[in-house]
Amino acid sequence: MLIALQWCFFLLSLAVAFYYGWKKPSALISILAGAVALDISITWFPPLGGIGSQINSLARLFTVAIIAALLWYLWKDPEKRQDLKKLFKHPLTIALLIYIGVGLFSILYTISKADTMMGVIRLLTMFMLYVGVYLLAEKNIGLLPLKVVHWMGVALIPLTLYEGATRHFIWRGYLAEGMIARVNATFVDPNIFARYLVLGIVANLVLQYLDQESRRRFLYFGTLVGLLGALAITLSRSGVVTLVVILALMCLLVPRKGILQPIGVLAVIGVAIAASRPTVWDRLLTIRNGLGALDEQRAYLFRVSFAMFHDHPLLGVGLGGFQKSFLTNYPSYKTHIPYVQGVTLSHTTILTIAAELGIVGLIALALVWLAIIRDLWTLRRNRDLGFHTNYLMGVAYFLWVTAVFISSQSEARFFEDPMIWISMGMLVSLLLGKVGSENKSEFKVTAH
């Protein structure tokens, strides 16, 4: 019976992907943004085996659907091919290709050719997603991914409250064991859940800022409080740090009066939640105590990363080679603490890149960030010409990439996260005029 239900769900999901890929491929972008929240969908699909394992979750399925739609439209539509040429001249695209090229070059010296090749394939797949987002995007969808992520986060609030109150988790129940139960809802990890909630908060603040109708603004504010409460229940230190940094950046990037009031109220409510829940407060206190207060797992992985970078400073050990290099050349660094035995994958993006790709990889990463910042700065200049809405959407997508990057310093999954490729694709689409408003007078937000 269970396997029959799984096949039904899989075929229905496949039909949805095919329908929108054929009729309205731009909708796939927002569907994927919502599907990212459903890591649990891996348990809803039947065993597919082999190549089928590449579409064994909703996020993977709709990623493949976007790439398939991209290839189809490139084949049949000459205008898409012209757009592709424009995209490949863009600095962000060039920077991403340089990073992928550095990873590909590491095949020549990597400690694990198989892992490096898989890493390159994953990067190329995500790059095609980025290209697909740009080429399939349409003028009127700029806000849609923001709305989907916001309301998807809101939809998970009741489940979060239920799991937090009952300690009955619908997935990965071992997270409820022990004194601290860290709610993960439909995500593989509480920190990844917290990351998505931060993206939802960013979307909420931008949507709230743009909306002039008082009732909807009140509704947005209510859901904002709910998202903050759900974030607190995850007990994610990285989620809290990410949120604080993102809110500070938002105050700098968005006209002040319209954004300071909801952020200020949010800060007061956040402090009240932390003060009223000792568990939350205790978790937050471990941040100020430094790395020694963090778990031993990350502490010893930091030491291994630094050792690899010290020994291979220029080119690293090869893309995806961290684990094999650790087990082969640095076994003496393995901790003797029982509960972290067997953990051999780095959880920190910058240190992982430093260990695997060395200084060259860090430079390539810096080029990607410079290109992203350049795009946002160009949108900011365009704001002075009247394109305010486009700039605010650009701020949201920039902060999404930033939030994932900050969060990935404690839970990895930066270039592996589809949300940054969606965000970068939308950012370039805004800049090159594929998405957003052409009417300069459309934006009527005043300083609230």
C-alpha positions in Angstrom: 0.0 0.0 0.0 2.8 2.4 1.0 4.7 1.8 -2.2 1.6 2.4 -4.3 1.0 5.7 -2.6 4.6 6.7 -3.2 4.3 5.9 -6.9 1.1 7.9 -7.1 2.8 10.9 -5.5 5.8 10.6 -7.7 3.8 10.3 -10.9 1.6 13.3 -9.8 4.8 15.3 -9.2 6.2 14.3 -12.5 2.9 15.4 -14.2 3.1 18.8 -12.5 6.7 19.3 -13.6 5.9 18.3 -17.2 2.7 20.5 -17.3 4.4 23.6 -16.1 7.6 22.9 -18.1 5.4 22.8 -21.2 2.8 25.5 -20.5 4.4 28.0 -18.2 8.1 27.2 -17.4 8.6 30.4 -15.4 6.3 29.0 -12.7 8.8 26.2 -12.1 11.2 28.7 -10.5 8.7 29.5 -7.7 7.7 25.9 -7.4 11.3 24.9 -6.8 11.7 27.7 -4.2 8.8 26.1 -2.3 10.0 22.5 -2.9 13.3 23.3 -1.3 11.4 23.3 2.0 10.4 19.7 1.6 13.5 17.6 2.2 11.1 15.1 3.7 9.7 14.4 0.2 12.6 12.0 -0.2 10.4 9.6 1.9 7.4 10.2 -0.3 9.0 8.9 -3.5 9.4 5.2 -4.3 12.9 3.7 -4.6 14.0 4.8 -8.1 17.6 3.4 -8.1 20.4 4.4 -10.4 19.8 7.5 -12.5 16.4 7.8 -10.8 18.0 8.7 -7.6 18.8 12.1 -9.1 15.1 13.0 -8.9 14.2 11.4 -5.6 12.9 14.5 -4.0 10.7 17.4 -5.0 13.6 19.9 -5.1 15.7 17.6 -7.3 12.8 16.8 -9.6 11.9 20.5 -10.2 15.6 21.4 -10.7 15.7 18.8 -13.4 12.4 20.1 -14.8 13.9 23.6 -15.1 17.0 22.3 -16.9 14.9 20.2 -19.2 12.7 23.2 -20.1 15.8 25.3 -20.6 17.2 22.8 -23.1 13.9 22.5 -24.9 13.4 26.3 -25.4 17.1 26.7 -26.4 16.5 24.2 -29.1 13.3 25.7 -30.5 13.6 29.4 -29.8 16.3 31.5 -31.4 15.6 34.5 -29.1 16.5 32.3 -26.1 19.8 31.5 -27.8 20.5 35.2 -28.2 19.6 35.8 -24.5 22.1 33.0 -23.6 24.9 34.9 -25.4 24.0 38.0 -23.4 24.0 36.0 -20.1 27.4 34.4 -20.8 28.9 37.9 -21.2 27.7 38.9 -17.8 30.4 39.3 -15.0 28.5 37.0 -12.6 28.3 34.2 -15.1 31.9 34.6 -15.9 32.8 34.5 -12.2 30.8 31.3 -11.7 32.4 29.7 -14.7 35.8 30.6 -13.3 34.9 28.9 -10.0 33.7 25.8 -11.8 36.8 25.8 -13.9 39.0 25.9 -10.8 37.1 22.8 -9.5 37.5 21.1 -12.9 41.2 21.8 -13.0 41.6 20.1 -9.6 40.9 16.8 -11.3 44.5 16.8 -12.4 45.9 16.6 -8.8 42.9 15.7 -6.6 43.2 13.0 -4.0 39.9 11.5 -5.2 39.0 11.8 -8.9 35.6 10.3 -8.4 34.6 12.8 -5.7 36.0 15.7 -7.7 34.1 14.6 -10.8 30.9 14.4 -8.8 31.5 17.8 -7.3 32.0 19.3 -10.8 28.9 17.6 -12.1 26.9 19.0 -9.1 28.3 22.5 -9.8 27.5 22.3 -13.5 23.9 21.1 -12.7 23.4 24.1 -10.4 24.9 26.4 -13.0 22.4 25.1 -15.6 19.7 25.8 -13.0 21.0 29.4 -12.8 20.9 29.7 -16.6 17.4 28.2 -16.6 16.1 30.7 -14.1 17.4 33.6 -16.2 16.2 32.3 -19.6 12.8 31.1 -18.3 12.0 34.1 -16.1 9.2 36.5 -17.3 8.6 40.1 -16.5 5.9 39.7 -13.9 7.4 37.0 -11.7 10.0 39.0 -9.8 8.1 38.9 -6.5 6.6 35.4 -6.9 9.6 33.4 -5.5 9.6 35.7 -2.5 5.9 35.2 -1.9 6.3 31.4 -2.2 9.2 31.2 0.3 7.4 33.5 2.7 4.1 31.6 2.7 5.9 28.2 2.7 7.7 29.3 5.9 4.4 30.4 7.4 2.7 27.1 6.5 5.4 25.3 8.5 4.7 27.4 11.7 1.9 25.1 13.0 4.0 22.0 12.5 6.9 23.7 14.2 4.7 24.6 17.2 3.4 21.1 17.4 6.8 19.4 17.3 8.2 21.9 19.8 5.3 21.3 22.2 4.9 17.5 21.9 8.5 16.5 21.0 6.8 14.2 18.4 8.7 14.8 15.1 7.2 13.6 11.8 10.7 13.0 10.5 14.2 12.2 11.9 12.7 11.7 15.3 16.1 11.2 17.0 16.4 15.0 17.0 13.8 15.0 19.7 15.9 12.8 22.0 17.8 14.2 24.9 17.3 17.4 26.9 17.3 19.7 23.9 14.7 18.9 21.1 15.7 21.0 18.0 12.7 21.1 15.6 13.5 20.4 12.0 9.9 20.2 10.6 10.2 19.0 7.0 13.9 19.7 6.7 16.9 17.3 7.0 18.5 19.5 9.7 17.3 22.2 12.2 19.9 24.7 10.9 18.8 24.3 7.3 15.2 24.9 8.5 16.3 28.0 10.4 18.1 29.2 7.2 14.8 28.9 5.2 12.9 30.8 7.9 15.5 33.6 7.6 14.8 33.7 3.8 11.1 33.9 4.7 11.7 36.8 7.0 13.6 38.7 4.3 10.8 38.1 1.9 8.2 39.2 4.4 10.0 42.5 5.1 10.4 43.4 1.4 6.8 42.4 0.6 5.5 44.3 3.6 7.5 47.4 2.6 6.1 47.3 -0.9 2.4 46.8 0.1 0.4 49.9 0.7 -2.8 48.2 1.9 -3.0 48.4 5.7 -4.8 45.1 6.3 -2.2 43.2 4.3 0.6 45.0 6.0 -0.9 43.9 9.4 -1.2 40.3 8.1 2.5 40.4 7.0 3.5 41.7 10.4 1.6 38.9 12.1 3.3 36.2 10.0 6.6 37.9 10.6 6.2 37.3 14.3 5.3 33.7 13.6 8.4 33.2 11.5 10.6 34.6 14.3 8.9 32.3 16.8 9.5 29.3 14.6 13.2 30.3 14.3 13.5 30.4 18.0 12.1 26.9 18.4 14.7 25.5 16.1 17.4 26.6 18.7 19.7 27.3 15.8 22.6 29.6 16.8 23.6 30.0 13.2 20.1 31.0 12.3 20.1 33.7 14.9 23.5 35.0 13.9 22.4 35.0 10.2 19.2 36.9 11.0 21.0 39.6 13.0 23.5 40.2 10.2 20.8 40.2 7.5 18.6 42.7 9.4 21.6 45.0 9.9 22.3 44.8 6.1 18.7 45.4 5.3 18.7 48.6 7.4 21.7 49.8 5.3 20.3 48.8 1.9 16.6 49.8 2.2 15.3 53.4 2.7 15.3 53.7 6.5 11.9 54.8 7.7 10.0 52.1 5.8 12.0 49.2 7.3 13.2 50.3 10.7 9.9 50.0 12.4 9.1 46.3 11.7 12.8 45.4 12.3 12.7 47.3 15.6 9.6 45.6 16.8 11.0 42.2 15.6 14.1 42.8 17.7 12.0 43.6 20.8 9.9 40.4 20.3 13.1 38.4 19.7 14.6 39.6 23.0 11.4 38.8 24.8 11.3 35.2 23.4 14.9 34.6 24.4 14.3 36.0 27.9 11.2 33.9 28.4 12.7 30.6 27.2 15.7 29.5 29.2 16.6 26.9 26.6 16.8 29.5 23.8 18.8 31.9 26.1 21.3 29.2 27.0 21.9 28.3 23.4 22.5 31.9 22.5 25.0 32.3 25.3 27.2 29.7 23.8 27.8 32.0 20.8 29.6 34.7 22.9 31.8 32.1 24.6 33.7 31.4 21.3 34.5 28.2 19.5 35.2 26.4 22.7 31.5 26.5 23.6 30.5 25.1 20.2 30.4 21.4 19.8 33.6 19.4 19.5 32.6 18.2 16.0 33.1 21.6 14.4 36.1 22.4 16.5 38.1 19.4 15.3 36.9 19.8 11.7 38.2 23.4 11.9 41.7 22.1 12.8 41.6 19.6 10.0 40.7 22.3 7.5 43.5 24.5 8.6 45.9 21.6 8.4 44.9 20.8 4.8 45.2 24.5 3.8 48.6 24.8 5.4 49.9 21.8 3.6 48.3 22.7 0.2 47.9 26.5 0.3 47.7 27.3 -3.4 45.5 24.6 -5.0 44.1 22.6 -2.1 43.5 18.8 -2.1 40.9 18.9 -4.9 37.2 19.7 -5.1 35.2 17.2 -3.0 38.4 15.7 -1.6 38.0 16.8 2.0 36.7 13.6 3.4 39.2 11.3 1.7 42.1 13.5 2.4 41.0 13.6 6.1 40.8 9.9 6.4 44.0 9.2 4.4 46.4 11.9 5.5 45.0 13.4 8.8 43.7 10.4 10.8 45.5 11.7 13.9 43.1 14.6 14.0 40.1 12.4 14.6 38.5 13.1 18.0 38.1 10.5 20.6 34.8 11.9 21.8 32.2 9.1 21.1 29.3 11.2 19.8 31.3 12.7 17.0 33.1 9.6 15.8 32.7 9.2 12.0 32.1 12.9 11.2 34.5 13.6 8.4 32.8 16.2 6.3 33.5 19.9 6.8 30.6 22.1 8.0 32.2 25.5 7.1 32.0 26.7 3.5 35.1 29.0 3.5 37.3 26.5 5.2 36.1 23.7 2.9 36.9 25.8 -0.2 40.3 26.8 1.4 41.1 23.1 2.1 39.9 21.8 -1.3 40.8 24.6 -3.7 43.3 26.6 -1.8 44.0 30.3 -2.4 42.9 30.0 -6.1 39.5 28.7 -5.0 39.1 31.5 -2.4 40.0 34.1 -5.1 37.4 32.5 -7.4 34.8 32.7 -4.6 35.7 36.4 -4.1 35.1 37.1 -7.8 31.6 35.6 -7.5 30.9 37.9 -4.6 32.3 40.9 -6.3 30.1 40.2 -9.3 27.0 39.9 -7.1 27.7 43.1 -5.2 28.3 44.8 -8.6 24.9 43.8 -9.8 23.2 45.1 -6.6 25.1 48.3 -6.9 24.0 48.7 -10.5 20.4 48.2 -9.5 20.8 50.8 -6.7 22.0 53.3 -9.3 19.0 52.4 -11.5 16.8 53.1 -8.5 17.7 56.8 -8.9 16.3 56.6 -12.5 12.9 55.5 -11.0 13.3 51.7 -10.9 12.7 51.4 -7.1 10.8 48.1 -7.2 13.5 46.4 -9.1 16.1 47.5 -6.6 14.1 46.2 -3.7 13.6 42.9 -5.3 17.4 42.9 -6.0 18.0 43.6 -2.3 15.9 40.6 -1.3 17.7 38.2 -3.7 21.1 39.6 -2.6 20.2 39.0 1.0 19.0 35.5 0.2 22.5 34.7 -1.1 24.1 36.4 1.9 21.9 34.5 4.3 22.8 31.1 2.8 26.5 32.0 2.8 26.5 33.1 6.5 24.5 30.0 7.5 26.8 27.8 5.5 29.7 28.7 7.7 28.2 26.3 10.3 26.1 23.9 8.2 27.8 23.9 4.7 25.5 23.6 1.7 26.3 26.9 -0.1 26.9 26.1 -3.7 24.8 23.0 -3.2 21.7 25.0 -2.1 19.3 25.7 -5.1 18.2 28.9 -3.4 21.4 30.8 -4.2 21.2 29.8 -7.8 17.6 30.9 -8.0 18.6 34.2 -6.3 21.6 34.8 -8.6 19.5 34.0 -11.7 16.8 36.4 -10.5 19.3 39.1 -9.7 20.8 39.0 -13.2 17.3 38.9 -14.7 16.4 42.1 -12.9 19.6 43.8 -14.0 19.2 42.7 -17.7 15.6 43.6 -17.8 14.0 40.2 -18.2 12.2 40.6 -14.9 10.8 43.6 -13.1 9.0 46.8 -13.9 9.5 48.9 -17.1 7.2 51.6 -15.7 9.3 54.0 -13.7 6.3 55.6 -12.1 4.9 52.3 -10.9 6.7 52.4 -7.5 4.7 54.5 -5.1 6.1 53.5 -1.7 6.6 56.4 0.6 8.6 56.5 3.8 6.2 54.9 6.3 
